[in-house]
Amino acid sequence: MSKMNGEGDSNIVDLGAFRKEKFALKIKIGGYYAHPEMGVHLHCVGVTDKMLTKNNEVHFVVEDHFGNIASFRTDDPPPGFVYSNMEEFIAACLKVVDSIDENLDEPPPAVS
């Protein structure tokens, strides 16, 4: 649909493609992202080389605030995530650490 040269006088717009492009995150190494509904925070720590096990695709490597490592394709950011910052990521990490510290005082479950 090229409007520059007068071709394609159709007024039909694919809203799904438009929304996907408009709201797609521009992930970058060192960036922080959060999913408000799920309460998950991500930090992009790097990018891979072409991965033989993933059809020679390049992936971003991210860590969440629980310490888990994951990856996703560079051209397919995870849906529902928004931009965040280091302070929010650290606050989420400290909440996890505090909840672990509270549970250390409890005796382990009895084995029968």
C-alpha positions as CSV (number, residue, x, y, z in Angstrom):
1,M,0.0,0.0,0.0
2,S,2.0,2.9,-1.3
3,K,0.5,6.4,-1.0
4,M,3.5,8.2,-2.3
5,N,2.9,7.4,-6.0
6,G,-0.9,7.3,-5.9
7,E,-1.1,3.5,-6.1
8,G,-3.3,1.6,-3.8
9,D,-6.2,4.0,-3.1
10,S,-7.6,1.5,-0.5
11,N,-8.5,3.0,2.9
12,I,-8.2,-0.4,4.6
13,V,-5.7,-0.6,7.4
14,D,-4.7,-3.8,9.3
15,L,-5.2,-2.6,12.9
16,G,-3.6,-5.7,14.3
17,A,-0.4,-5.1,12.5
18,F,-0.5,-1.4,13.3
19,R,-1.0,-2.1,17.1
20,K,1.7,-4.7,17.1
21,E,4.2,-2.3,15.6
22,K,3.1,0.6,17.8
23,F,3.3,-1.2,21.1
24,A,6.3,-3.5,20.4
25,L,9.1,-3.0,22.8
26,K,12.4,-1.9,21.5
27,I,14.5,-4.3,23.7
28,K,18.1,-3.3,24.3
29,I,21.0,-4.8,26.2
30,G,21.0,-3.4,29.7
31,G,17.3,-2.4,29.6
32,Y,14.7,-3.1,32.3
33,Y,11.2,-4.2,31.6
34,A,8.1,-5.2,33.7
35,H,4.9,-7.0,33.2
36,P,2.4,-5.1,35.5
37,E,-0.3,-7.8,35.5
38,M,2.1,-10.7,36.2
39,G,4.4,-8.8,38.5
40,V,7.5,-10.0,36.7
41,H,10.5,-7.8,36.1
42,L,13.2,-8.5,33.4
43,H,16.7,-7.3,32.8
44,C,18.2,-7.8,29.4
45,V,21.8,-9.0,30.0
46,G,23.0,-9.8,26.5
47,V,22.4,-11.3,23.1
48,T,23.4,-14.6,21.7
49,D,25.1,-15.6,18.5
50,K,23.1,-17.6,16.0
51,M,21.8,-20.6,18.1
52,L,21.9,-24.0,16.3
53,T,19.2,-25.3,18.6
54,K,16.9,-22.4,17.8
55,N,16.9,-22.5,13.9
56,N,20.0,-20.2,13.7
57,E,18.1,-17.3,15.4
58,V,19.6,-14.6,17.5
59,H,18.1,-14.3,21.0
60,F,18.1,-11.8,23.8
61,V,19.2,-13.2,27.1
62,V,17.2,-11.9,30.1
63,E,17.0,-12.5,33.8
64,D,13.9,-12.0,35.9
65,H,13.8,-10.8,39.5
66,F,13.7,-14.4,40.8
67,G,17.1,-15.1,39.2
68,N,15.9,-17.2,36.3
69,I,17.5,-16.9,32.9
70,A,15.5,-17.0,29.7
71,S,15.9,-16.0,26.1
72,F,13.6,-14.9,23.3
73,R,14.0,-13.9,19.6
74,T,15.2,-10.4,18.9
75,D,12.4,-9.8,16.5
76,D,9.7,-11.1,18.9
77,P,9.6,-9.2,22.2
78,P,7.4,-10.8,25.0
79,P,3.8,-9.4,25.0
80,G,2.5,-7.3,27.8
81,F,5.9,-5.9,29.0
82,V,6.5,-2.2,29.4
83,Y,9.6,-0.2,30.0
84,S,10.9,-0.1,33.6
85,N,14.1,0.9,35.4
86,M,16.8,-0.4,37.7
87,E,15.2,0.9,40.9
88,E,11.9,-1.1,40.3
89,F,13.9,-4.2,39.3
90,I,16.0,-4.0,42.5
91,A,12.9,-3.4,44.7
92,A,11.3,-6.5,43.2
93,C,14.5,-8.5,43.9
94,L,14.6,-7.3,47.5
95,K,11.0,-8.4,48.1
96,V,11.9,-11.9,47.0
97,V,15.0,-11.9,49.3
98,D,12.9,-10.7,52.2
99,S,10.3,-13.4,51.7
100,I,13.0,-16.0,51.7
101,D,14.5,-14.6,54.9
102,E,11.1,-14.7,56.6
103,N,10.7,-18.4,55.7
104,L,14.2,-19.5,57.0
105,D,13.1,-19.3,60.6
106,E,10.3,-21.8,60.1
107,P,11.1,-25.5,60.8
108,P,11.2,-27.7,57.7
109,P,8.1,-29.8,57.1
110,A,7.9,-33.1,58.9
111,V,8.6,-36.2,56.9
112,S,6.4,-39.2,57.6
